[in-house]
Amino acid sequence: MGKLDYQYVVIGSGAAGNAAALMAAGLGVRTAIIEADRWGGTTLNFRDIPYAAALGFAQQYAEAVAASRFGMSSSTLRFNYPTLLNWQAAAVRRAGGGNRKVFENAGVDCYHGFAQFVGSHAVVVDGQQISGEKFLIATGTNIAVNGIVGIDTVSCWSPDTALRMAKLPQTLLVIGGGSTGCELAEYFAALGVSVALIEAQDRILPHEDPEASEVIDKHLRERFGVKVLTKSRVIALSQDMSGQQAFFVRDNQEKSIQVEAIVLATTPEPTTDIGLENAGVKYSYRGIQVDQNLRTTNRHIWAAGDVIGGESSTEKAIYEGKLATLNALRNSGNIVNYTGFARMTDTMPKVAKVGLNEIECLQIKQKQKSVIVPIDAVSASNTHDFRAGFVKLTANLKGQLLGATVVTPEADLVIQEVALAIRNGLKVEELAGTPHVASSWSEAVRMAARELA
């Protein structure tokens, strides 16, 4: 083998690729990174940052509108939509979205374009061949639209583009009732759009506890007037001068709904169309096949982030990118350990989950015991006039914490102590004995642990 251009080539500049390339450069390794779209990937440019900015505004606006119950005069409250769009763009810009300088300043060579493997040690980007000793694939996911007739004839929005609508539609359909679908439904409804949400499963948030699905379903319907249609499978889309139409099957009957705009929030699929066959890397519709060290079936190629499938989160992708890089460049032999990683749906209330729930314990035949404490049992519920939610803890029969689902306004913060407890193998009695601020939402964690102990 002749001299190669780089010691390490990273494909994708999202959460996993970003962490990997910067770590490699910090280790003194000659590194290149390839990005097909905007520098920083989906996390910075389209999802985590703009979603946090947009959803944060929409939730504050909705709370302010409803604040008359506290004595605030808010009946004439208005918002400026173009300013909201500018705020999202500013948040992305401040976080470094679209900026390659963070890589260049670290000594990483940047290439912009689609990468295609043409051999075991080489890719082609925009007609230029780049060779590397080792590779990391971090190409993420793309939207999946299989099985919907007419999808190519309708101008649909994706979760990556929906927040950038130049003008708010009067009516909107969100296809997909998972985490992203629920967030988008709440966002647009909070801004005054008439929203319908379609989910093929028998409940929205089908991967969460049924109790969480029930809370968010009721929240979307009753507070924001979202029309939630579960057990409904979209089969076709069409578009004409009067708007867009979705045809779906529900209760064995074909029905339709006409709206001004449609957002496809269906389950994404790993982006694997990069010539993996030419590099001897095995993959399926679930993602690239990796071992416990994140190494692919090609001994000098690793993969990390959403492209390997499994649960999606920025924190998980960053962790995998760093772990794979250490294994690739230092032969560290690190084994992935996902204990304590949490996920969140950023609605109001938020839904956060860590570890195993009852359904997952049943699937692996893990004996468990669970308890639910409704948040109206804590004083924060009264002082905030917010009663929709709960804390649910799950432990094994010896009292060791296995998992938790938290549905509260600050679930992303409340879940952290449970994640720490699970990662360190603590028992519910230790969590129950930990002092909590009495007026906080996390008091429900202590109460749940006390009941479970």
C-alpha positions, -999 to +999 in steps of 0.1 A: +000+000+000+014+034-010+013+065+011-022+075+022-035+110+023-047+108+059-044+087+090-081+092+098-110+102+076-144+111+092-175+111+070-201+134+085-197+165+106-227+160+130-225+152+166-205+120+162-183+132+134-176+165+150-164+149+183-144+123+164-125+147+141-117+172+169-105+144+192-083+129+164-067+163+156-061+168+193-042+135+194-019+148+167-034+125+139-035+138+103-073+141+099-099+149+073-136+154+076-162+153+048-196+169+050-224+167+023-246+194+036-241+221+063-211+220+086-221+208+120-246+184+106-282+179+116-277+185+154-265+221+151-283+233+120-316+216+119-326+199+151-312+203+186-303+240+184-332+254+163-357+231+180-346+243+214-349+279+203-382+275+186-399+252+211-387+274+240-403+304+224-436+287+216-439+273+251-431+307+268-456+323+245-483+297+253-476+301+290-478+339+288-511+337+269-525+315+297-510+336+325-542+356+331-550+330+357-521+344+378-532+380+373-512+388+342-529+409+315-520+388+284-551+388+263-536+411+237-502+394+236-488+390+200-456+376+184-436+385+153-430+354+133-401+367+111-383+377+143-388+342+157-371+329+125-342+353+129-338+341+165-336+305+154-310+314+128-290+334+154-290+305+178-277+282+151-250+307+141-239+313+177-236+275+182-213+272+151-238+258+126-226+260+090-191+270+101-161+249+092-136+271+110-138+250+142-123+221+122-098+242+103-086+259+134-080+224+149-059+214+119-086+192+103-088+193+065-124+199+053-140+185+021-175+195+011-196+170-010-210+135-010-186+108-001-186+074-019-163+046-011-144+033-042-123+009-023-113-003+011-091+027+018-105+054-005-135+076-011-144+101-038-157+135-030-168+158-058-146+140-082-116+140-059-102+108-044-092+108-008-073+079+008-071+071+045-056+046+068-087+045+090-123+058+086-152+067+108-187+067+092-210+092+109-235+100+082-266+100+104-301+094+090-325+106+063-363+108+062-380+075+053-411+078+031-416+042+019-451+031+010-468+065+005-482+069-030-476+104-046-450+114-021-428+127-050-456+150-063-463+169-031-442+196-016-438+183+020-418+197+048-393+175+068-384+179+104-352+195+092-370+222+072-404+227+089-392+253+114-380+274+085-414+280+069-414+316+056-451+320+066-472+300+091-499+280+074-535+281+087-538+243+087-510+217+090-508+179+091-479+162+109-474+126+098-458+106+126-466+107+163-432+100+177-411+125+197-404+148+168-440+147+155-454+156+190-429+185+193-438+199+159-475+195+166-473+214+198-450+241+183-473+250+154-505+247+175-490+270+201-485+296+174-521+294+164-520+269+135-548+243+133-529+210+135-537+174+129-514+146+140-515+111+124-498+081+140-500+045+127-496+029+161-524+028+187-509+057+206-486+086+201-451+083+216-453+045+210-418+039+224-426+056+258-446+043+287-484+042+279-489+067+308-467+092+291-485+088+258-518+094+276-506+126+292-492+141+260-522+130+239-545+148+264-522+178+265-522+182+227-559+178+224-572+198+253-547+226+255-539+232+219-568+217+200-546+192+180-566+166+162-548+134+171-555+104+148-540+072+160-543+038+143-542+057+111-518+047+082-512+073+055-513+056+021-512+085-004-507+122-008-519+146-035-517+183-042-537+208-062-546+245-063-567+242-031-540+226-010-526+193+000-545+161+008-535+130+027-554+098+023-552+074+053-568+041+065-585+041+099-608+015+112-605-003+079-620+027+061-602+051+037-604+087+048-588+119+038-578+153+052-570+185+034-545+210+048-523+238+037-490+221+046-477+186+055-447+177+076-433+142+074-421+132+108-419+095+101-392+073+116-359+081+098-336+056+082-298+054+084-279+070+056-259+041+041-259+050+004-222+058+003-207+028-015-203+006+015-203-025-007-170-013-022-154-012+012-167-045+025-189-029+052-221-048+060-253-030+067-291-034+066-321-011+068-314-009+105-280+007+099-243-002+097-233-034+114-208-028+142-193-048+171-191-038+208-162-016+199-181+002+171-159-014+145-176-024+112-170-056+092-140-038+076-112-039+102-101-003+096-135+013+094-157+023+124-192+038+126-210+060+152-242+079+157-276+074+141-261+055+111-256+024+133-293+025+144-306+021+179-318+050+201-311+084+187-296+112+208-269+138+205-253+127+237-251+091+225-236+101+192-209+122+208-201+094+232-199+069+203-178+092+181-152+096+209-152+060+218-148+048+182-120+073+177-100+061+207-105+025+196-094+033+160-064+054+168-052+041+201-065+005+199-081+012+233-106-017+231-134+004+248-168-014+249-199+007+245-219+012+277-252+030+273-262+028+309-276+061+321-282+077+287-315+096+288-338+107+260-363+135+259-394+148+241-394+185+244-431+192+248-447+209+278-446+188+300-414+173+288-411+135+286-377+121+297-368+084+300-337+066+312-329+029+316-355+002+313-393+006+317-418-021+325-423-032+288-386-035+282-381-055+314-408-079+303-391-083+269-358-094+286-376-113+314-363-090+340-384-092+372-392-057+384-414-035+405-426+000+396-444+029+412-459+061+398-462+094+417-484+120+399-468+154+399-499+169+416-486+152+447-458+178+450-460+214+460-445+226+426-477+214+409-497+238+430-474+268+428-471+265+390-508+254+385-496+225+364-509+190+372-503+169+340-475+145+346-458+120+368-426+103+379-423+065+374-395+045+388-386+009+381-363-013+402-354-050+403-366-071+432-334-062+452-342-025+450-316-015+424-328+012+401-334+000+365-352+030+349-374+060+351-399+079+331-404+116+341-432+137+327-429+172+342-421+208+330-385+203+338-381+166+331-347+171+314-333+183+348-353+159+370-341+128+351-304+136+357-302+124+393-319+091+383-295+087+354-266+092+378-281+067+402-286+041+376-251+045+361-236+040+396-258+011+405-276+028+434-307+014+451-340+032+455-335+035+493-304+056+486-324+079+463-352+081+488-328+091+515-313+119+495-326+154+505-345+172+477-357+208+475-393+205+488-407+231+463-391+215+432-404+190+406-377+166+417-394+160+450-416+136+431-385+114+425-378+112+462-415+103+469-415+076+442-382+062+455-397+061+491-427+042+479-406+018+460-380+012+487 
